[in-house]
Amino acid sequence: MTPRAHGTDDDFDLDGDTLREECGVFGIFGHPDAAAITALGLHALQHRGQEAAGIVTYDGLRFHAERKLGLVGDSFSEAAVIERLAGASAIGHVRYSTTGETVMRNVQPLFAELDAGGFAVAHNGNLTNGLSLRRELIRAGAICQSTTDTEVILHLLARSRKPRIVERFLDAIRALEGAFALVCLSNKKLIGARDPLGIRPLVIGELDGRYILASETCALDIIGARFVRDVENGEVVVITEEGIESLRPFPDLPERPCVFEYIYFARPDSIVNGRSVYQMRKNFGAELATASPADADVVVPVPDSGVPAAIGFAQASGIPYEMGIIRNHYVGRTFIQPTQSVRELGVRMKHSANRGVIAGKRIVLVDDSLVRGTTSVKIVRMMREAGAREVHFRIASPPIKHPDFYGIDTPEREKLLAATHDLEGMRAYIGADSLAFLSIDGLYRALGYERRDPARPQLTDHCFTGDYPTGLTDLAIETPKRLSILAEAD
């Protein structure tokens, strides 16, 4: 589906000048502390979505649900809330919306009562035919309660005429196009599924002999669980009291995981598809230092996302690494400032120059990506105001020239700086003395490949290359201005 629109004040929308996390999913089957463990797992996945969180549990007779707007800690830290979530099996979700408004009816996990029993679903990713499926379902008589593409999965499940819930689920996901990692809970089963290309991540863990599903390994670490393996691309795992069963409902395809898990989304302490995210980000910086060196006195990361790459750049170049920018971790979304002069100060709420490190120095600024460039303009200006003699900007990923449709909230193409400017135009726009990006082959080398295979790309990298790995059905139809005519209070 089309990316969610950002604020209209493009020049000062500091929060819009970034890649937004997707969502995070978690599930556990047959553990007496299922709700508490799920809440802890969602805490570890909070970086993947900060707008809303939810947990659904099953106690053998009834399902219980708590869905809240805001952070996990704001809603799921009280004992009374966990006590209401009775049962030995649970699934949870943290959300950043790329389709649908941030209102309570869109908060996941979504739940439906089917003739086969209750069924809850939590989804990370985005369906590129979700709108088309939604229209077909509504024409056939379906009543949609949310504006999220995840709801179509429940409708497809309900419409299937297969006798068993797992068969119905397989029926439903065969109709999906795009990216998905699903964690679902029925009366007797915990089900996990990954799209045929494995664009979105999903791992299996084990705690006290009970299986866990999670978006990242960091969610296993926080609860002391053992990593078992990744759910493979196109695989469905069904967890019951008897153990775990693996199903293959899709034709075999080479995996193409999303490269942005390594660049930005995953937590640095996670292992994604067998690779340390922290080490890969250091590799990006080292590769960048080799390909695009700078004559400078100090390497400064743009915190926090640029830190590992800046360490790698400093180690490879021999230039000292310093924290030349201090980030305020206690600031949420930038408030709407009333005047231009006050809006200009908005970036300083989150980042401030460490003048003692910057003054009189030639600095290399290292960041993970460049989206619209508006924050980069302000960071460069801040460095010069702090006394930097020269500012050289290095980006530890290739230029982002194309929007995403698989669960990353990117601006429209005309708002992506690299889509509208050449390298010199981008350098002039952000005001740096020099600007360089990691090349696409450099990115692949840093990840352990010889180069990108243009005939069979090893990763989903369309934001850089325009090579979308699936169909984009919804782009071919006219998108309505709104998915719902119901206005709902937050």
Salt bridges, closest charged atoms under 4 A:
ASP9 OD2 - ARG343 NE 3.23
ASP10 OD1 - ARG372 NH2 3.84
ASP10 OD1 - LYS415 NZ 3.82
ASP13 OD1 - ARG333 NH2 3.94
ASP13 OD2 - ARG372 NH1 3.68
ASP15 OD1 - LYS350 NZ 2.47
GLU22 OE1 - ARG48 NH2 2.31
GLU22 OE2 - ARG200 NH2 2.60
GLU51 OE2 - ARG4 NH2 3.39
ASP59 OD2 - HIS64 NE2 2.91
GLU66 OE1 - LYS68 NZ 3.76
GLU66 OE2 - ARG84 NE 2.68
GLU101 OE1 - ARG105 NH2 3.77
ASP115 OD1 - ARG168 NH1 2.76
ASP149 OD1 - HIS123 ND1 3.99
GLU151 OE2 - HIS155 NE2 3.33
ASP171 OD1 - LYS162 NZ 3.51
ASP171 OD1 - ARG174 NH1 3.88
GLU206 OE1 - ARG226 NE 3.19
ASP208 OD2 - HIS31 NE2 2.85
GLU216 OE2 - HIS47 NE2 2.76
GLU216 OE2 - ARG48 NH1 2.63
GLU232 OE1 - ARG248 NH2 2.25
GLU235 OE2 - ARG229 NH2 2.77
GLU241 OE1 - ARG210 NH1 3.32
GLU261 OE2 - ARG48 NH2 2.92
GLU261 OE2 - ARG200 NH2 3.79
ASP269 OD2 - ARG267 NH2 2.71
GLU287 OE2 - ARG445 NH2 2.85
ASP295 OD1 - ARG362 NH1 3.32
ASP297 OD1 - ARG362 NH2 2.85
ASP304 OD2 - ARG327 NH1 2.90
ASP304 OD2 - HIS329 NE2 3.60
GLU344 OE1 - ARG381 NH1 2.95
GLU385 OE1 - ARG348 NH2 2.44
GLU390 OE1 - HIS392 NE2 2.81
ASP404 OD1 - HIS462 NE2 2.51
ASP409 OD2 - HIS6 NE2 3.89
GLU412 OE1 - LYS415 NZ 3.83
GLU424 OE2 - ARG427 NH2 2.73
ASP433 OD2 - ARG384 NH2 2.92
ASP461 OD1 - ARG256 NH2 3.99
ASP461 OD2 - ARG452 NE 2.53
ASP467 OD2 - ARG256 NH2 3.91
ASP467 OD2 - ARG452 NH2 3.16
GLU488 OE1 - ARG105 NE 2.87
